[in-house]
Amino acid sequence: MRCFRPQTNKGASEAARGEEKRQAGHSQRVSGDVRAAVEAAAQQDSKYQLSRIMRPDDANIVGNVHGGIILKMIEEAGCIVGTRHCNAQSGDRCLAALVRVEKTEFLSPMFIGEVAHVTADITYTSQHSLEVQVEVIAEDILTGTKKLANKAALWYVPCSLQNVNKVMDVPPIKYASEVQEEQGRKRYEAQKLERRETKARTEMVLPPPPNPEKHTVGFSQSSLIHLVGPSDCTLLSYVHGGVTMKLMDEVAGIVAFRHCSTNIVTASVDAINFHRKINKGCVVTVTGRLTYVSERSMEIEVLVDASSLVEADQYRAVSAFFTFISLDKDNKPLKVPALEISGEEETRRFEEGKARYQQSKAKRNADRQPQK
């Protein structure tokens, strides 16, 4: 029969320390595995695509898809990819809220029956915000031909579902190179500075004079009043940014059509800063007016005012400049009637619009130059 000597205290202590080290190593491996899983999930959720066929109610009477429909799809894709990414970590569940849209160019018109493929890709993250680059491809499913219709850059912040005013941390993404990360950081700092410097345009919008002359600012000035309902809102009961942009585009389109009485399409939208949230139950007044007209384009200032039905609170929520062009039956650009302006305010807005037009034109010409 074998006899076993009882383990000494020293031996027991060494065994205990060995077990502790093994458990600590296991915990570190588990913790590292969890971090790796979170990073992998965040990386996997950094891209998203939605596709939808364009229906008759998405377009104007000649079949061109409204720019507001495209803007709404762009924002939906950005919100989905941003929300998925920010929830790939522990903590409060959150929803990505749109705070800014960079200048957006409408590169090619879309038509009824074409399929819009909207791809959203997270390209930069800071501690509390993320940049989403969105690309829209229009596909003719009868011929299989595809064309680039739109490109846009949007900025989101994640808001807690428990407290809408609590901004959550954003999981970092992996960059292909240090250069890519540095370029993203520069874009982040630039938009952050511009958002701080850009104040809401608070000037009052005066009603047009009675019986205004044709081709004047007052003749085409238009307003839309909309009661915000549940279908317009996020899980946090404030309006989707895409819904607001769609309303803005509709009003701008009415202004452009009244001025030239031809088929019109959205050509571009200047950077949009969302100054304040619009809550469910608010009444939204969207007003558009011409500020500048060139030979082939119209700049329209769109102002969004929100007011509560139960509280004496009215405020300017969003403001932006939309550019429209006039098209003939073959979708070729037409000349636009000149804008007749009068008074100091209209003259000031016209000169400011002219400066924006010349700056944008110079940038487009510079972008066309071959890279050395």
ABEGO torsion letter per residue (X at the ends): XBBBBBBBAAAAAAAAAAAAAAAAAAAAAAAAAAAAAAAAAAAAAABBBBBBBBBAAABBAAGBBBAAAAAAAAAAAAAAAAAAAAAABBEBBBBBBBABBBBBBBABBBBBGBBBBBBBBBABBBAABBBBBBBBBBBBAAAGBBBBABBBBBBBBBBBAABAABBBBBBBBBBABAAAAAAAAAAAAAAAAAAAABBBBABBBBBBBBGBBBGBAAAABBBBBBBBBAAABBAAGBBBAAAAAAAAAAAAAAAAAAAAGBBBBBABBBBBBBABBBBBGBBBBBBBBBABBBAABBBBBBBBBBBBAABBBBBBABBBBBBBBBBBAAGBBBBBBBBBBBEAAAAAAAAAAAAAAAAAAAAAAAAABBBX
